[in-house]
Amino acid sequence: MTEHVYWHAPVWEIVVIAGASIFLIAWLLVVALRRPNSAAALSAVHPVLNEQPILFFDRVNGITTMNDASKHMLDQIQALPGSLLIDALLEVFLETHEEARIVQQRDWPEADQTLVAIPIYRHSEDVAGVLASVVPIEMLSTPDRPFEKPHEPVRDWIVLGPTLRLQRGGPTAHVRHIDPATEQPAAIWQETKLTPSEDALLRFLIEQPGEVHTAESLFALVWPDDEVNAIGLRPDQKDRLRRLVFQLRQRIEPDPRSPRYLRTAHGIGYACYIDRAEKGA
């Protein structure tokens, strides 16, 4: 036998209970879906952290603004017609991520300012992302470090500076690495062999020292059989060129973490700088 139970309640009680239930469910959904406010969190630590532009980059999410100052800065940059500042910013992030080193870009986004990007590690050798900020350029100014009297130039070598020389007839370079303890070049030259691609890239760049060459022209030089689109390099082509530059820096730079000879012109390409005083010694 079926037993029926009936609940008798005023209409206002039903309305209140239903309304409260809907409000509670809506509040729980908002709490569950609401993204954490990083700007508020940084301001809670110290108000100045919301006034200094702070950005984060990873391969999945791209560029993330961490506070109000960085959001305002990016909004201003994106409003500029034909601005290369965003391209330069992405180049800095990608270079920092790929080469796992601190990268600085002077005069970004304005003169007398410097963008500083730092790799963030998930594990000892795994870069999870890049944290960046903009600081006044004078904060990063450092005096020139003294160098030892370089060896006399050898006829068979192209002297690029006090810590680097390239063999004229072969893919061999001599490098004097920086001693981390003294921050001075080592007295002994170390020999390193360049791959054909590395040798071709370096010799092309030193033909016109100090001149910035576009990434497209350098890619076409090293990989002439790989077609370059009229609108620029594909992402995989950019990564291939960036890896080649990274490998070359590991071989020729006295301190690869702070490139002295092979420099990046972010958003454009690369250039090779020669110590003129040393070259003429």
C-alpha atoms as an extended CHARMM CRD file, in Angstrom:
* protein
*
       281  EXT
         1         1  MET       CA              0.0000000000        0.0000000000        0.0000000000  PROA      1               0.0000000000
         2         2  THR       CA              1.4280000000        3.3450000000       -1.0600000000  PROA      2               0.0000000000
         3         3  GLU       CA              1.6600000000        6.0150000000        1.6040000000  PROA      3               0.0000000000
         4         4  HSD       CA              1.6550000000        9.6700000000        0.5070000000  PROA      4               0.0000000000
         5         5  VAL       CA              3.2210000000       12.4080000000        2.5710000000  PROA      5               0.0000000000
         6         6  TYR       CA              2.1290000000       15.9750000000        1.9690000000  PROA      6               0.0000000000
         7         7  TRP       CA              4.0510000000       19.1130000000        3.0440000000  PROA      7               0.0000000000
         8         8  HSD       CA              1.9320000000       22.1100000000        3.7130000000  PROA      8               0.0000000000
         9         9  ALA       CA              3.8450000000       25.4340000000        3.7950000000  PROA      9               0.0000000000
        10        10  PRO       CA              3.0340000000       29.0200000000        2.9790000000  PROA      10              0.0000000000
        11        11  VAL       CA              4.0670000000       30.2680000000       -0.4370000000  PROA      11              0.0000000000
        12        12  TRP       CA              6.4970000000       32.7920000000        1.0650000000  PROA      12              0.0000000000
        13        13  GLU       CA              8.4860000000       30.0080000000        2.7770000000  PROA      13              0.0000000000
        14        14  ILE       CA              8.8110000000       28.1390000000       -0.5070000000  PROA      14              0.0000000000
        15        15  VAL       CA              9.9780000000       31.3090000000       -2.2820000000  PROA      15              0.0000000000
        16        16  VAL       CA             12.5530000000       32.0820000000        0.4370000000  PROA      16              0.0000000000
        17        17  ILE       CA             13.9620000000       28.5330000000        0.4590000000  PROA      17              0.0000000000
        18        18  ALA       CA             14.1590000000       28.3930000000       -3.3590000000  PROA      18              0.0000000000
        19        19  GLY       CA             15.7480000000       31.8420000000       -3.5400000000  PROA      19              0.0000000000
        20        20  ALA       CA             18.3050000000       30.9990000000       -0.8520000000  PROA      20              0.0000000000
        21        21  SER       CA             19.2000000000       27.7520000000       -2.6310000000  PROA      21              0.0000000000
        22        22  ILE       CA             19.6660000000       29.5050000000       -5.9750000000  PROA      22              0.0000000000
        23        23  PHE       CA             21.8030000000       32.2120000000       -4.3380000000  PROA      23              0.0000000000
        24        24  LEU       CA             23.9710000000       29.6210000000       -2.5790000000  PROA      24              0.0000000000
        25        25  ILE       CA             24.5150000000       27.6360000000       -5.7980000000  PROA      25              0.0000000000
        26        26  ALA       CA             25.3440000000       30.8110000000       -7.7320000000  PROA      26              0.0000000000
        27        27  TRP       CA             27.8160000000       31.9380000000       -5.0450000000  PROA      27              0.0000000000
        28        28  LEU       CA             29.5470000000       28.5570000000       -5.0470000000  PROA      28              0.0000000000
        29        29  LEU       CA             29.8570000000       28.6820000000       -8.8460000000  PROA      29              0.0000000000
        30        30  VAL       CA             31.3620000000       32.1700000000       -8.7420000000  PROA      30              0.0000000000
        31        31  VAL       CA             33.8820000000       31.1320000000       -6.0890000000  PROA      31              0.0000000000
        32        32  ALA       CA             34.8060000000       27.9920000000       -8.0240000000  PROA      32              0.0000000000
        33        33  LEU       CA             35.2400000000       29.7820000000      -11.3550000000  PROA      33              0.0000000000
        34        34  ARG       CA             36.7400000000       33.0510000000      -10.1790000000  PROA      34              0.0000000000
        35        35  ARG       CA             40.4070000000       33.4230000000      -11.1730000000  PROA      35              0.0000000000
        36        36  PRO       CA             42.7880000000       34.5870000000       -8.4390000000  PROA      36              0.0000000000
        37        37  ASN       CA             43.6140000000       38.2880000000       -8.6370000000  PROA      37              0.0000000000
        38        38  SER       CA             47.3990000000       38.4280000000       -8.8190000000  PROA      38              0.0000000000
        39        39  ALA       CA             47.3980000000       42.2490000000       -8.6610000000  PROA      39              0.0000000000
        40        40  ALA       CA             45.5600000000       42.1860000000       -5.3380000000  PROA      40              0.0000000000
        41        41  ALA       CA             47.9020000000       39.4910000000       -4.0240000000  PROA      41              0.0000000000
        42        42  LEU       CA             50.9990000000       41.4950000000       -4.9870000000  PROA      42              0.0000000000
        43        43  SER       CA             49.5420000000       44.6850000000       -3.5000000000  PROA      43              0.0000000000
        44        44  ALA       CA             48.9170000000       42.8200000000       -0.2610000000  PROA      44              0.0000000000
        45        45  VAL       CA             52.6240000000       42.0140000000       -0.0710000000  PROA      45              0.0000000000
        46        46  HSD       CA             53.6480000000       45.6110000000       -0.8650000000  PROA      46              0.0000000000
        47        47  PRO       CA             51.8580000000       48.3550000000       -2.8520000000  PROA      47              0.0000000000
        48        48  VAL       CA             54.9340000000       48.9920000000       -5.0240000000  PROA      48              0.0000000000
        49        49  LEU       CA             54.5620000000       45.5070000000       -6.5400000000  PROA      49              0.0000000000
        50        50  ASN       CA             51.4270000000       46.7140000000       -8.2990000000  PROA      50              0.0000000000
        51        51  GLU       CA             53.2130000000       49.7970000000       -9.6500000000  PROA      51              0.0000000000
        52        52  GLN       CA             56.1980000000       47.9700000000      -11.1830000000  PROA      52              0.0000000000
        53        53  PRO       CA             55.2860000000       46.1600000000      -14.4560000000  PROA      53              0.0000000000
        54        54  ILE       CA             55.5800000000       42.4030000000      -13.8970000000  PROA      54              0.0000000000
        55        55  LEU       CA             54.9200000000       39.8900000000      -16.6860000000  PROA      55              0.0000000000
        56        56  PHE       CA             54.9540000000       36.1100000000      -16.9350000000  PROA      56              0.0000000000
        57        57  PHE       CA             55.3930000000       33.9900000000      -20.0650000000  PROA      57              0.0000000000
        58        58  ASP       CA             55.0610000000       30.3100000000      -20.8390000000  PROA      58              0.0000000000
        59        59  ARG       CA             54.6550000000       28.3080000000      -24.0340000000  PROA      59              0.0000000000
        60        60  VAL       CA             51.0270000000       27.3840000000      -23.3010000000  PROA      60              0.0000000000
        61        61  ASN       CA             49.4510000000       30.6430000000      -22.1480000000  PROA      61              0.0000000000
        62        62  GLY       CA             51.7860000000       33.1740000000      -23.7670000000  PROA      62              0.0000000000
        63        63  ILE       CA             52.1540000000       36.5430000000      -22.0150000000  PROA      63              0.0000000000
        64        64  THR       CA             50.2780000000       37.0760000000      -18.7420000000  PROA      64              0.0000000000
        65        65  THR       CA             50.0570000000       40.4460000000      -16.9980000000  PROA      65              0.0000000000
        66        66  MET       CA             50.6350000000       40.0400000000      -13.2610000000  PROA      66              0.0000000000
        67        67  ASN       CA             49.5120000000       43.4660000000      -12.0510000000  PROA      67              0.0000000000
        68        68  ASP       CA             47.7950000000       46.6860000000      -13.0590000000  PROA      68              0.0000000000
        69        69  ALA       CA             51.0300000000       48.3700000000      -14.1860000000  PROA      69              0.0000000000
        70        70  SER       CA             51.8610000000       45.5950000000      -16.6680000000  PROA      70              0.0000000000
        71        71  LYS       CA             48.2950000000       45.5230000000      -18.0280000000  PROA      71              0.0000000000
        72        72  HSD       CA             48.3610000000       49.2960000000      -18.5500000000  PROA      72              0.0000000000
        73        73  MET       CA             51.7730000000       49.0590000000      -20.2280000000  PROA      73              0.0000000000
        74        74  LEU       CA             50.6670000000       46.3330000000      -22.6770000000  PROA      74              0.0000000000
        75        75  ASP       CA             47.4350000000       48.1970000000      -23.4850000000  PROA      75              0.0000000000
        76        76  GLN       CA             49.4770000000       51.2840000000      -24.4060000000  PROA      76              0.0000000000
        77        77  ILE       CA             51.9170000000       49.2780000000      -26.5440000000  PROA      77              0.0000000000
        78        78  GLN       CA             49.1730000000       47.4290000000      -28.4320000000  PROA      78              0.0000000000
        79        79  ALA       CA             47.4690000000       50.7540000000      -29.2010000000  PROA      79              0.0000000000
        80        80  LEU       CA             50.5490000000       52.0060000000      -31.0550000000  PROA      80              0.0000000000
        81        81  PRO       CA             50.1980000000       51.5890000000      -34.8590000000  PROA      81              0.0000000000
        82        82  GLY       CA             52.8410000000       49.3640000000      -36.4440000000  PROA      82              0.0000000000
        83        83  SER       CA             54.7770000000       48.9620000000      -33.1780000000  PROA      83              0.0000000000
        84        84  LEU       CA             57.5180000000       46.3290000000      -33.0090000000  PROA      84              0.0000000000
        85        85  LEU       CA             57.5770000000       46.4280000000      -29.2140000000  PROA      85              0.0000000000
        86        86  ILE       CA             55.3890000000       43.3330000000      -28.8310000000  PROA      86              0.0000000000
        87        87  ASP       CA             57.5870000000       41.3870000000      -31.2910000000  PROA      87              0.0000000000
        88        88  ALA       CA             60.6740000000       42.4280000000      -29.3470000000  PROA      88              0.0000000000
        89        89  LEU       CA             59.0160000000       41.3800000000      -26.0850000000  PROA      89              0.0000000000
        90        90  LEU       CA             58.1890000000       37.9230000000      -27.4740000000  PROA      90              0.0000000000
        91        91  GLU       CA             61.7580000000       37.5300000000      -28.7690000000  PROA      91              0.0000000000
        92        92  VAL       CA             63.1220000000       38.3000000000      -25.3090000000  PROA      92              0.0000000000
        93        93  PHE       CA             60.7740000000       35.7810000000      -23.6940000000  PROA      93              0.0000000000
        94        94  LEU       CA             61.5750000000       33.0470000000      -26.2250000000  PROA      94              0.0000000000
        95        95  GLU       CA             65.3220000000       33.6530000000      -26.0050000000  PROA      95              0.0000000000
        96        96  THR       CA             65.1970000000       33.5110000000      -22.2050000000  PROA      96              0.0000000000
        97        97  HSD       CA             63.1020000000       30.3360000000      -22.3100000000  PROA      97              0.0000000000
        98        98  GLU       CA             65.2020000000       28.5430000000      -24.9480000000  PROA      98              0.0000000000
        99        99  GLU       CA             68.6480000000       29.5260000000      -23.6670000000  PROA      99              0.0000000000
       100       100  ALA       CA             67.7240000000       29.3420000000      -19.9650000000  PROA      100             0.0000000000
       101       101  ARG       CA             69.5520000000       32.5480000000      -19.0980000000  PROA      101             0.0000000000
       102       102  ILE       CA             68.7730000000       36.0910000000      -17.9830000000  PROA      102             0.0000000000
       103       103  VAL       CA             68.1600000000       38.3930000000      -20.9620000000  PROA      103             0.0000000000
       104       104  GLN       CA             68.0890000000       42.1840000000      -20.9400000000  PROA      104             0.0000000000
       105       105  GLN       CA             66.6190000000       44.4700000000      -23.5940000000  PROA      105             0.0000000000
       106       106  ARG       CA             67.6850000000       48.0840000000      -23.2430000000  PROA      106             0.0000000000
       107       107  ASP       CA             65.3960000000       50.9800000000      -24.2160000000  PROA      107             0.0000000000
       108       108  TRP       CA             62.2670000000       48.8310000000      -23.8790000000  PROA      108             0.0000000000
       109       109  PRO       CA             59.5310000000       49.9640000000      -23.9030000000  PROA      109             0.0000000000
       110       110  GLU       CA             60.9730000000       53.4750000000      -23.6970000000  PROA      110             0.0000000000
       111       111  ALA       CA             64.4010000000       55.0800000000      -23.6340000000  PROA      111             0.0000000000
       112       112  ASP       CA             66.2000000000       54.8390000000      -20.2700000000  PROA      112             0.0000000000
       113       113  GLN       CA             64.2440000000       51.6830000000      -19.4000000000  PROA      113             0.0000000000
       114       114  THR       CA             65.3510000000       48.0600000000      -19.5400000000  PROA      114             0.0000000000
       115       115  LEU       CA             63.3370000000       44.8740000000      -19.7870000000  PROA      115             0.0000000000
       116       116  VAL       CA             64.8390000000       42.1230000000      -17.6380000000  PROA      116             0.0000000000
       117       117  ALA       CA             63.6330000000       38.5290000000      -18.1950000000  PROA      117             0.0000000000
       118       118  ILE       CA             64.5220000000       35.6850000000      -15.8220000000  PROA      118             0.0000000000
       119       119  PRO       CA             63.9140000000       31.9540000000      -16.4660000000  PROA      119             0.0000000000
       120       120  ILE       CA             61.7990000000       30.1350000000      -13.8830000000  PROA      120             0.0000000000
       121       121  TYR       CA             62.6630000000       26.4760000000      -13.3820000000  PROA      121             0.0000000000
       122       122  ARG       CA             60.3000000000       23.6210000000      -12.6380000000  PROA      122             0.0000000000
       123       123  HSD       CA             63.2020000000       21.2280000000      -12.1360000000  PROA      123             0.0000000000
       124       124  SER       CA             66.9620000000       21.7450000000      -12.1870000000  PROA      124             0.0000000000
       125       125  GLU       CA             67.1450000000       21.8950000000      -16.0000000000  PROA      125             0.0000000000
       126       126  ASP       CA             63.5190000000       22.4190000000      -17.0270000000  PROA      126             0.0000000000
       127       127  VAL       CA             62.3970000000       26.0100000000      -17.6890000000  PROA      127             0.0000000000
       128       128  ALA       CA             58.7090000000       26.3130000000      -16.8520000000  PROA      128             0.0000000000
       129       129  GLY       CA             58.3270000000       29.9730000000      -17.7490000000  PROA      129             0.0000000000
       130       130  VAL       CA             59.8350000000       33.4420000000      -17.7510000000  PROA      130             0.0000000000
       131       131  LEU       CA             59.2940000000       36.2560000000      -15.2590000000  PROA      131             0.0000000000
       132       132  ALA       CA             60.0240000000       39.7840000000      -16.4820000000  PROA      132             0.0000000000
       133       133  SER       CA             59.9640000000       43.3480000000      -15.2470000000  PROA      133             0.0000000000
       134       134  VAL       CA             60.8970000000       46.8200000000      -16.4920000000  PROA      134             0.0000000000
       135       135  VAL       CA             63.4660000000       48.8020000000      -14.5120000000  PROA      135             0.0000000000
       136       136  PRO       CA             65.3330000000       52.1080000000      -14.9970000000  PROA      136             0.0000000000
       137       137  ILE       CA             68.3890000000       51.5670000000      -17.1640000000  PROA      137             0.0000000000
       138       138  GLU       CA             70.7960000000       53.1320000000      -14.6570000000  PROA      138             0.0000000000
       139       139  MET       CA             70.0210000000       50.3720000000      -12.1490000000  PROA      139             0.0000000000
       140       140  LEU       CA             71.7600000000       47.8640000000      -14.4430000000  PROA      140             0.0000000000
       141       141  SER       CA             74.7680000000       49.9680000000      -15.4150000000  PROA      141             0.0000000000
       142       142  THR       CA             78.0490000000       48.2810000000      -14.5540000000  PROA      142             0.0000000000
       143       143  PRO       CA             81.6040000000       49.5270000000      -15.0830000000  PROA      143             0.0000000000
       144       144  ASP       CA             83.6440000000       47.9630000000      -17.8310000000  PROA      144             0.0000000000
       145       145  ARG       CA             85.6770000000       45.0280000000      -16.5850000000  PROA      145             0.0000000000
       146       146  PRO       CA             89.4270000000       45.2250000000      -17.2110000000  PROA      146             0.0000000000
       147       147  PHE       CA             91.0250000000       42.7080000000      -19.5580000000  PROA      147             0.0000000000
       148       148  GLU       CA             94.4380000000       41.1900000000      -19.5970000000  PROA      148             0.0000000000
       149       149  LYS       CA             96.8180000000       42.2310000000      -22.3560000000  PROA      149             0.0000000000
       150       150  PRO       CA             95.7550000000       39.9320000000      -25.2430000000  PROA      150             0.0000000000
       151       151  HSD       CA             98.1660000000       37.7580000000      -27.1230000000  PROA      151             0.0000000000
       152       152  GLU       CA             99.6200000000       39.1980000000      -30.2990000000  PROA      152             0.0000000000
       153       153  PRO       CA             97.3940000000       38.4990000000      -33.3230000000  PROA      153             0.0000000000
       154       154  VAL       CA             98.4040000000       35.4560000000      -35.3130000000  PROA      154             0.0000000000
       155       155  ARG       CA             98.4630000000       35.8200000000      -39.0960000000  PROA      155             0.0000000000
       156       156  ASP       CA             96.2270000000       32.7990000000      -39.6040000000  PROA      156             0.0000000000
       157       157  TRP       CA             93.5740000000       34.0440000000      -37.1950000000  PROA      157             0.0000000000
       158       158  ILE       CA             90.8460000000       36.6890000000      -37.3770000000  PROA      158             0.0000000000
       159       159  VAL       CA             90.9650000000       38.4720000000      -34.0170000000  PROA      159             0.0000000000
       160       160  LEU       CA             87.4420000000       39.4430000000      -32.9510000000  PROA      160             0.0000000000
       161       161  GLY       CA             88.3400000000       40.6010000000      -29.4530000000  PROA      161             0.0000000000
       162       162  PRO       CA             90.4650000000       39.8810000000      -26.4060000000  PROA      162             0.0000000000
       163       163  THR       CA             88.6270000000       36.6310000000      -25.7700000000  PROA      163             0.0000000000
       164       164  LEU       CA             87.8140000000       35.3430000000      -29.2680000000  PROA      164             0.0000000000
       165       165  ARG       CA             89.6280000000       34.6380000000      -32.5290000000  PROA      165             0.0000000000
       166       166  LEU       CA             88.5440000000       32.6690000000      -35.5870000000  PROA      166             0.0000000000
       167       167  GLN       CA             90.7740000000       30.6230000000      -37.8580000000  PROA      167             0.0000000000
       168       168  ARG       CA             90.8910000000       32.0730000000      -41.3630000000  PROA      168             0.0000000000
       169       169  GLY       CA             90.9780000000       28.7860000000      -43.2310000000  PROA      169             0.0000000000
       170       170  GLY       CA             88.9060000000       26.4570000000      -41.0860000000  PROA      170             0.0000000000
       171       171  PRO       CA             85.9310000000       26.1410000000      -38.6970000000  PROA      171             0.0000000000
       172       172  THR       CA             88.0100000000       26.5410000000      -35.5420000000  PROA      172             0.0000000000
       173       173  ALA       CA             87.7080000000       29.2040000000      -32.8520000000  PROA      173             0.0000000000
       174       174  HSD       CA             89.8750000000       30.0240000000      -29.8400000000  PROA      174             0.0000000000
       175       175  VAL       CA             88.0440000000       31.3110000000      -26.7760000000  PROA      175             0.0000000000
       176       176  ARG       CA             89.1730000000       32.5840000000      -23.3870000000  PROA      176             0.0000000000
       177       177  HSD       CA             86.3080000000       31.8540000000      -21.0300000000  PROA      177             0.0000000000
       178       178  ILE       CA             85.4190000000       34.0870000000      -18.1110000000  PROA      178             0.0000000000
       179       179  ASP       CA             86.4660000000       32.6900000000      -14.7310000000  PROA      179             0.0000000000
       180       180  PRO       CA             83.3420000000       32.8840000000      -12.4880000000  PROA      180             0.0000000000
       181       181  ALA       CA             85.5070000000       33.3880000000       -9.4000000000  PROA      181             0.0000000000
       182       182  THR       CA             87.4400000000       36.4110000000      -10.6890000000  PROA      182             0.0000000000
       183       183  GLU       CA             85.0990000000       37.5180000000      -13.5240000000  PROA      183             0.0000000000
       184       184  GLN       CA             88.2350000000       37.8720000000      -15.6640000000  PROA      184             0.0000000000
       185       185  PRO       CA             89.1810000000       36.0650000000      -18.8990000000  PROA      185             0.0000000000
       186       186  ALA       CA             91.2570000000       32.9400000000      -18.4240000000  PROA      186             0.0000000000
       187       187  ALA       CA             94.9020000000       33.1310000000      -19.4830000000  PROA      187             0.0000000000
       188       188  ILE       CA             94.6510000000       29.9590000000      -21.5800000000  PROA      188             0.0000000000
       189       189  TRP       CA             92.8670000000       29.8220000000      -24.9460000000  PROA      189             0.0000000000
       190       190  GLN       CA             90.4930000000       26.9150000000      -25.4800000000  PROA      190             0.0000000000
       191       191  GLU       CA             89.9320000000       25.5000000000      -28.9520000000  PROA      191             0.0000000000
       192       192  THR       CA             86.4430000000       24.7210000000      -30.2160000000  PROA      192             0.0000000000
       193       193  LYS       CA             85.2230000000       23.3340000000      -33.5470000000  PROA      193             0.0000000000
       194       194  LEU       CA             82.2700000000       24.9490000000      -35.2730000000  PROA      194             0.0000000000
       195       195  THR       CA             79.6800000000       23.0770000000      -37.3040000000  PROA      195             0.0000000000
       196       196  PRO       CA             79.2650000000       24.1320000000      -40.9600000000  PROA      196             0.0000000000
       197       197  SER       CA             76.0800000000       26.0510000000      -40.0980000000  PROA      197             0.0000000000
       198       198  GLU       CA             77.6920000000       27.8140000000      -37.1370000000  PROA      198             0.0000000000
       199       199  ASP       CA             80.7850000000       28.6800000000      -39.1790000000  PROA      199             0.0000000000
       200       200  ALA       CA             78.7260000000       30.0480000000      -42.0830000000  PROA      200             0.0000000000
       201       201  LEU       CA             76.5880000000       32.1920000000      -39.7930000000  PROA      201             0.0000000000
       202       202  LEU       CA             79.5470000000       33.6350000000      -37.8630000000  PROA      202             0.0000000000
       203       203  ARG       CA             81.6440000000       34.4200000000      -40.9440000000  PROA      203             0.0000000000
       204       204  PHE       CA             78.7260000000       36.1700000000      -42.6100000000  PROA      204             0.0000000000
       205       205  LEU       CA             78.0730000000       38.3300000000      -39.5510000000  PROA      205             0.0000000000
       206       206  ILE       CA             81.7110000000       39.3830000000      -39.0620000000  PROA      206             0.0000000000
       207       207  GLU       CA             81.9080000000       40.6180000000      -42.6610000000  PROA      207             0.0000000000
       208       208  GLN       CA             79.7610000000       43.5810000000      -41.5630000000  PROA      208             0.0000000000
       209       209  PRO       CA             80.4420000000       43.9680000000      -37.8360000000  PROA      209             0.0000000000
       210       210  GLY       CA             77.8350000000       45.8290000000      -35.8640000000  PROA      210             0.0000000000
       211       211  GLU       CA             75.2490000000       45.6620000000      -38.6460000000  PROA      211             0.0000000000
       212       212  VAL       CA             71.9310000000       44.0690000000      -37.7390000000  PROA      212             0.0000000000
       213       213  HSD       CA             70.7930000000       41.3540000000      -40.1520000000  PROA      213             0.0000000000
       214       214  THR       CA             67.1870000000       40.1990000000      -40.2180000000  PROA      214             0.0000000000
       215       215  ALA       CA             66.2810000000       36.7280000000      -39.0450000000  PROA      215             0.0000000000
       216       216  GLU       CA             64.8700000000       36.0000000000      -42.5150000000  PROA      216             0.0000000000
       217       217  SER       CA             68.1430000000       36.8190000000      -44.3010000000  PROA      217             0.0000000000
       218       218  LEU       CA             70.2140000000       34.7500000000      -41.8690000000  PROA      218             0.0000000000
       219       219  PHE       CA             67.8630000000       31.7880000000      -42.1200000000  PROA      219             0.0000000000
       220       220  ALA       CA             68.0290000000       31.9080000000      -45.9270000000  PROA      220             0.0000000000
       221       221  LEU       CA             71.8300000000       32.0260000000      -45.7070000000  PROA      221             0.0000000000
       222       222  VAL       CA             72.1410000000       28.9360000000      -43.5240000000  PROA      222             0.0000000000
       223       223  TRP       CA             69.2450000000       26.9230000000      -44.9930000000  PROA      223             0.0000000000
       224       224  PRO       CA             68.8780000000       28.1310000000      -48.6120000000  PROA      224             0.0000000000
       225       225  ASP       CA             66.7480000000       25.1340000000      -49.6040000000  PROA      225             0.0000000000
       226       226  ASP       CA             64.0800000000       25.8670000000      -47.0020000000  PROA      226             0.0000000000
       227       227  GLU       CA             61.6820000000       28.4070000000      -48.4850000000  PROA      227             0.0000000000
       228       228  VAL       CA             61.0110000000       31.5530000000      -46.4620000000  PROA      228             0.0000000000
       229       229  ASN       CA             57.4940000000       32.9590000000      -46.6300000000  PROA      229             0.0000000000
       230       230  ALA       CA             57.0840000000       36.5600000000      -47.7660000000  PROA      230             0.0000000000
       231       231  ILE       CA             55.4660000000       37.4670000000      -44.4340000000  PROA      231             0.0000000000
       232       232  GLY       CA             58.3720000000       36.1250000000      -42.4040000000  PROA      232             0.0000000000
       233       233  LEU       CA             59.7110000000       32.9770000000      -40.7950000000  PROA      233             0.0000000000
       234       234  ARG       CA             57.4060000000       30.2500000000      -39.5750000000  PROA      234             0.0000000000
       235       235  PRO       CA             57.5420000000       29.4740000000      -35.8140000000  PROA      235             0.0000000000
       236       236  ASP       CA             59.5480000000       26.2870000000      -36.4520000000  PROA      236             0.0000000000
       237       237  GLN       CA             62.0240000000       28.2270000000      -38.6060000000  PROA      237             0.0000000000
       238       238  LYS       CA             62.4390000000       30.8770000000      -35.9050000000  PROA      238             0.0000000000
       239       239  ASP       CA             63.0940000000       28.1540000000      -33.3440000000  PROA      239             0.0000000000
       240       240  ARG       CA             65.6840000000       26.5090000000      -35.6260000000  PROA      240             0.0000000000
       241       241  LEU       CA             67.5910000000       29.7740000000      -36.0690000000  PROA      241             0.0000000000
       242       242  ARG       CA             67.3320000000       30.5620000000      -32.3600000000  PROA      242             0.0000000000
       243       243  ARG       CA             68.7950000000       27.1460000000      -31.4570000000  PROA      243             0.0000000000
       244       244  LEU       CA             71.6570000000       27.6760000000      -33.9090000000  PROA      244             0.0000000000
       245       245  VAL       CA             72.4780000000       31.0460000000      -32.3330000000  PROA      245             0.0000000000
       246       246  PHE       CA             72.2980000000       29.4840000000      -28.8770000000  PROA      246             0.0000000000
       247       247  GLN       CA             74.7110000000       26.6900000000      -29.8710000000  PROA      247             0.0000000000
       248       248  LEU       CA             77.1060000000       29.1630000000      -31.4920000000  PROA      248             0.0000000000
       249       249  ARG       CA             77.1320000000       31.3020000000      -28.3640000000  PROA      249             0.0000000000
       250       250  GLN       CA             78.0140000000       28.2700000000      -26.2840000000  PROA      250             0.0000000000
       251       251  ARG       CA             81.1160000000       27.8190000000      -28.4470000000  PROA      251             0.0000000000
       252       252  ILE       CA             82.3820000000       31.3720000000      -28.9850000000  PROA      252             0.0000000000
       253       253  GLU       CA             81.2130000000       33.5040000000      -26.0710000000  PROA      253             0.0000000000
       254       254  PRO       CA             83.5160000000       33.8770000000      -23.0520000000  PROA      254             0.0000000000
       255       255  ASP       CA             80.3250000000       33.9040000000      -20.9600000000  PROA      255             0.0000000000
       256       256  PRO       CA             77.2950000000       32.5690000000      -22.9010000000  PROA      256             0.0000000000
       257       257  ARG       CA             74.9710000000       33.9200000000      -20.2070000000  PROA      257             0.0000000000
       258       258  SER       CA             76.0580000000       37.4420000000      -21.1560000000  PROA      258             0.0000000000
       259       259  PRO       CA             76.7980000000       37.4730000000      -24.9210000000  PROA      259             0.0000000000
       260       260  ARG       CA             79.5000000000       39.9330000000      -25.9250000000  PROA      260             0.0000000000
       261       261  TYR       CA             80.0040000000       39.1990000000      -29.6210000000  PROA      261             0.0000000000
       262       262  LEU       CA             76.8040000000       37.6600000000      -30.9910000000  PROA      262             0.0000000000
       263       263  ARG       CA             73.9810000000       40.0010000000      -29.9700000000  PROA      263             0.0000000000
       264       264  THR       CA             70.2270000000       39.8240000000      -30.4950000000  PROA      264             0.0000000000
       265       265  ALA       CA             68.3190000000       42.7400000000      -32.0020000000  PROA      265             0.0000000000
       266       266  HSD       CA             64.9450000000       41.7000000000      -30.6020000000  PROA      266             0.0000000000
       267       267  GLY       CA             62.1600000000       41.7540000000      -33.1260000000  PROA      267             0.0000000000
       268       268  ILE       CA             64.6540000000       42.0980000000      -36.0130000000  PROA      268             0.0000000000
       269       269  GLY       CA             67.5630000000       39.6400000000      -36.0500000000  PROA      269             0.0000000000
       270       270  TYR       CA             71.2050000000       39.4020000000      -34.9740000000  PROA      270             0.0000000000
       271       271  ALA       CA             74.5140000000       41.2480000000      -35.2220000000  PROA      271             0.0000000000
       272       272  CYS       CA             78.1530000000       40.4790000000      -34.4380000000  PROA      272             0.0000000000
       273       273  TYR       CA             80.2390000000       43.0490000000      -32.5780000000  PROA      273             0.0000000000
       274       274  ILE       CA             84.0360000000       43.2000000000      -32.7210000000  PROA      274             0.0000000000
       275       275  ASP       CA             86.3780000000       44.8590000000      -30.2300000000  PROA      275             0.0000000000
       276       276  ARG       CA             87.8220000000       47.4870000000      -32.5610000000  PROA      276             0.0000000000
       277       277  ALA       CA             90.7570000000       48.4000000000      -30.3140000000  PROA      277             0.0000000000
       278       278  GLU       CA             91.8180000000       44.7960000000      -30.0180000000  PROA      278             0.0000000000
       279       279  LYS       CA             91.3680000000       44.1310000000      -33.7280000000  PROA      279             0.0000000000
       280       280  GLY       CA             93.7600000000       46.8900000000      -34.5740000000  PROA      280             0.0000000000
       281       281  ALA       CA             96.3610000000       45.8850000000      -32.0070000000  PROA      281             0.0000000000
